[in-house]
């Protein structure tokens, strides 16, 4: 359960029936709100690869930020670690990473223009290579 007093923004969404599995703060801290085997309410009316209702089958990861600020290196690092771990646990998601703007483009804008998808994918590939190399040794 989210502590509504922790941040002024939380109070603005209280009672809206929204949630995410994870929130990655600007410091890189990861907060889990919903178990991965449970449904969260992050996508709303949505569709991915012609399959509707993304909340039914996806994991929602929110990044603390705004529409006019770049994300922090610590957020990318935490996101890479989280996604890598999730991809190991759920192999079917290897090639299925999308932003809210991809699954609900008329309603959602995040992660927005300041999210560097090429950087994220490069960091994720480097992380996986480092993990594979350390396992092979």
VEXLO-340215 format. One line per field, with one value per residue (C-alpha): residue number from 0; residue in one letter; x, y, z. Coordinates in pm, 1 decimal, decimal comma. Example, Ala and Ser with C-alpha at 12.3 -4.5 7.8 and 13.67 -1.06 7.14 Angstrom:
REM residues 2
i = [0; 1]
aa = [A; S]
c1 = [1230,0; 1367,0]
c2 = [-450,0; -106,0]
c3 = [780,0; 714,0]
REM end
This chain:
REM residues 137
i = [0; 1; 2; 3; 4; 5; 6; 7; 8; 9; 10; 11; 12; 13; 14; 15; 16; 17; 18; 19; 20; 21; 22; 23; 24; 25; 26; 27; 28; 29; 30; 31; 32; 33; 34; 35; 36; 37; 38; 39; 40; 41; 42; 43; 44; 45; 46; 47; 48; 49; 50; 51; 52; 53; 54; 55; 56; 57; 58; 59; 60; 61; 62; 63; 64; 65; 66; 67; 68; 69; 70; 71; 72; 73; 74; 75; 76; 77; 78; 79; 80; 81; 82; 83; 84; 85; 86; 87; 88; 89; 90; 91; 92; 93; 94; 95; 96; 97; 98; 99; 100; 101; 102; 103; 104; 105; 106; 107; 108; 109; 110; 111; 112; 113; 114; 115; 116; 117; 118; 119; 120; 121; 122; 123; 124; 125; 126; 127; 128; 129; 130; 131; 132; 133; 134; 135; 136]
aa = [X; X; X; X; X; X; X; X; X; X; X; X; X; X; X; X; X; X; X; X; X; X; X; X; X; X; X; X; X; X; X; X; X; X; X; X; X; X; X; X; X; X; X; X; X; X; X; X; X; X; X; X; X; X; X; X; X; X; X; X; X; X; X; X; X; X; X; X; X; X; X; X; X; X; X; X; X; X; X; X; X; X; X; X; X; X; X; X; X; X; X; X; X; X; X; X; X; X; X; X; X; X; X; X; X; X; X; X; X; X; X; X; X; X; X; X; X; X; X; X; X; X; X; X; X; X; X; X; X; X; X; X; X; X; X; X; X]
c1 = [0,0; 135,4; 193,2; 6,3; 198,2; 541,5; 514,2; 272,9; 201,5; 81,3; -197,2; -320,2; -372,8; -518,2; -837,5; -774,2; -716,4; -376,7; -74,7; 245,5; 457,1; 765,3; 867,2; 1226,7; 1307,9; 1548,9; 1807,2; 1781,1; 1596,9; 1345,5; 1014,2; 783,6; 410,1; 256,7; 383,9; 484,9; 230,4; -51,6; -222,7; -135,4; -330,9; -67,7; -177,1; -551,9; -711,4; -417,8; -296,1; 36,4; 87,2; -292,5; -352,9; -572,9; -572,7; -199,7; -264,6; -369,6; -30,6; 236,9; 466,6; 442,0; 759,3; 728,7; 1022,2; 1004,8; 1040,4; 864,5; 808,5; 1085,0; 1379,3; 1616,6; 1623,8; 1914,4; 2197,6; 2098,7; 1751,2; 1888,0; 2118,4; 1835,6; 1604,4; 1867,4; 1911,3; 1535,9; 1462,8; 1752,3; 1625,8; 1269,2; 1383,3; 1561,0; 1246,7; 1009,2; 1198,2; 900,2; 955,8; 1306,9; 1200,0; 890,7; 975,5; 741,6; 658,5; 311,2; 320,0; 354,4; 62,3; -176,9; -51,7; -362,5; -367,2; -12,2; 311,4; 561,0; 838,9; 858,3; 1120,8; 1379,4; 1392,0; 1688,8; 1576,8; 1904,1; 2106,4; 1880,7; 1898,4; 2277,4; 2317,5; 2089,3; 2291,1; 2617,4; 2472,7; 2358,7; 2697,3; 2875,0; 2641,7; 2697,1; 3073,6; 3083,3; 2869,4; 3090,0; 3403,9]
c2 = [0,0; 337,4; 586,0; 885,3; 1127,7; 1043,1; 1276,1; 1556,7; 1388,9; 1073,2; 1274,1; 1388,8; 1029,2; 893,2; 700,5; 679,1; 301,7; 326,8; 119,4; -21,0; -315,7; -98,0; 264,0; 365,9; 690,3; 948,8; 819,5; 472,0; 329,2; 64,2; 39,8; -255,4; -200,5; -507,8; -866,7; -963,4; -1246,1; -999,6; -746,2; -380,7; -88,9; 101,8; 77,5; 136,9; 94,6; -35,3; -272,9; -437,4; -640,9; -648,0; -791,8; -561,4; -486,2; -480,2; -476,9; -841,7; -963,7; -700,3; -573,6; -201,2; -11,6; 360,0; 601,0; 907,6; 1210,0; 1472,5; 1561,9; 1821,9; 1653,1; 1379,0; 1063,0; 1004,2; 755,8; 582,8; 523,0; 365,3; 142,3; 25,1; -23,5; -235,9; -453,8; -491,8; -570,7; -815,9; -998,6; -1002,2; -1132,9; -1420,2; -1501,1; -1448,2; -1543,6; -1458,2; -1086,4; -1081,0; -874,9; -712,7; -384,1; -91,2; 243,3; 353,7; 581,4; 267,7; 77,9; 371,0; 643,4; 860,3; 873,4; 834,0; 1015,7; 841,4; 766,5; 1062,5; 1221,9; 1236,9; 860,5; 741,1; 405,8; 341,6; 409,1; 181,4; -102,5; -65,6; -71,7; -375,6; -559,7; -474,3; -593,4; -923,9; -976,0; -910,4; -1155,8; -1421,5; -1370,4; -1402,0; -1717,4; -1872,6; -1820,5]
c3 = [0,0; -101,0; 180,0; 35,2; 258,1; 113,0; -185,1; -282,1; -616,9; -442,4; -280,7; -623,6; -738,7; -415,6; -489,0; -864,8; -869,1; -1033,8; -947,5; -1087,1; -995,6; -948,2; -914,6; -979,5; -803,3; -946,0; -697,4; -850,5; -550,8; -656,0; -470,8; -532,5; -483,2; -648,4; -670,5; -1022,8; -1032,5; -957,8; -1183,2; -1146,0; -1289,9; -1485,9; -1848,5; -1854,1; -2196,6; -2393,8; -2661,6; -2745,2; -3062,9; -3112,0; -2764,5; -2556,8; -2183,3; -2111,9; -1737,0; -1772,0; -1892,4; -1835,7; -1563,4; -1500,9; -1415,9; -1350,1; -1354,7; -1133,9; -1355,9; -1558,4; -1921,2; -1919,5; -1743,1; -1855,3; -1649,2; -1412,8; -1478,0; -1152,3; -1292,8; -1608,1; -1402,8; -1177,4; -1474,5; -1649,4; -1340,1; -1292,1; -1657,6; -1679,5; -1371,1; -1503,5; -1841,0; -1667,9; -1469,1; -1763,4; -2083,9; -2308,5; -2246,6; -2397,8; -2699,1; -2556,7; -2389,9; -2444,1; -2295,2; -2196,6; -2501,7; -2717,3; -2566,5; -2512,8; -2748,7; -2739,2; -2359,2; -2231,3; -2310,7; -2084,2; -2071,7; -2308,7; -2527,2; -2248,6; -2212,0; -2415,6; -2558,5; -2748,6; -2432,1; -2227,2; -2481,7; -2505,6; -2126,3; -2106,1; -2372,0; -2192,2; -1861,6; -2012,0; -2176,5; -1846,2; -1668,8; -1935,8; -1923,2; -1545,3; -1559,0; -1829,7; -1622,5]
REM end
